């Protein structure tokens, strides 16, 4: 059975397809390529170009984030994205059509009419109007369904004071938000008067409540701001696939220190804003796929030779697999060339030291030039990792790190990477304290990530590899 999100996505795709084909047929008529009365005779000729154009627009719409399910309820945002995507696409097509018409004129001697040449502007206008109409209609239907209680999501409010109750009342008064408040969480050392009734647990219960009650949004409305507790709450929510928001102090609103969103007048600060725009995120993924595929395919003979040498050196399977924690706290299997003895962790998990006797002589060479990490390009190809991102750690060490730094789990907002700003600036960590020290570099990357910064990190990593500064 299809999930509601999947049904919503397919509805948008089908509606887009209908409007894209309608706009294409009107464009063909506008250019007077074939008379309208002959459409039935010429349809077989149009099938291939129609399919090509559909794939072109589907790809562009995906690139601009028009198939992200959370965008479907915002009519204004969808129209804005449709305008951006169709404008970029129309410019690309105008260039192609101009070159095609020019070549046609040179080869046939027949001048292309101005009406035909500038038909792309008509096509652009029809696309914006038709696709936007379908999107607005689609979003309106979703909105009405939400207001009837269909497809609503659960919200949990941290706080038991007056502000928490006011926030819950505001949410209940506006059903178009699509949120149901399932209850309130009592903060630690709460000296404020309790103003709510439905208290479902304490801060420590947040992870179990998120899972058991299928919470999608956690809102922090505590009466007293304590940084330690705020960091703890963030740490408990990170990596669990929930949206995290907080009510700001009045000083933060007035000074502009916090960028706020609003729930019908109630200001909220998003603690997990989008780190990259849809187009940046999709370009990053395309870059990951292309580069990792090239590295794996072009280097295949070398990887086979290295695997054979490792097998002779360790007398064990040359590819070592290990469970790591990735995006949204989900575990995945990471692959590396084996650089240690097969019994390296017989006594339990242990971080690599500078003079680690578990590393084989060949393994030291592989680690020095980061060759042992090349199988991770397969992890990138299948989507578990990115080329650039915080290094993934094992659950055993994450449990220890979060005791010292609860905000470590903020790294799980992005895919882990083969290389990272923390590795470039700090290097490998030999113990938990060093992992915590390196954390500030990875957090800096997350707050400032961009495609340009990824390229900078990749170039710095290449320098590290060439100079053999790896461990």
Secondary structure by P-SEA (a helix, b strand, c coil): cccaaaaaaaaaaaaaaaaaaaaaaaaaaaaccccccccccccccaaaaaaaaaaaaaaaaaaaccccccccccaaaaaaaaaaaaaaaaaaaaaaaaaaaaaaaaacccccccccccaaaaaaaaaaaaaaaaaaaaaaaaaaaaaaccbbbbbbbccccaaaaaaaaaaaacccccccccbbbbccccccccccccccccccaaaaaaaaacccbbbbbcccccaaaaaaaaaaacccbbbbbbbbcaaaaaaccccccccccbbbbbcccccccaaaaaaaaaaaaaaaaaaaaaaaaaaaaaaaaaaaacccccbbbbbbbcccbbbbbbbcccccccccccccccccccccccccaaaaaaaaaccccccaaaaaaaccccccccccccaaaaaaaaaccccccccccccccccccccccccccccaaaaaaaaaaaaaaaacccaaaaaaaaaaaaaaaaacccc
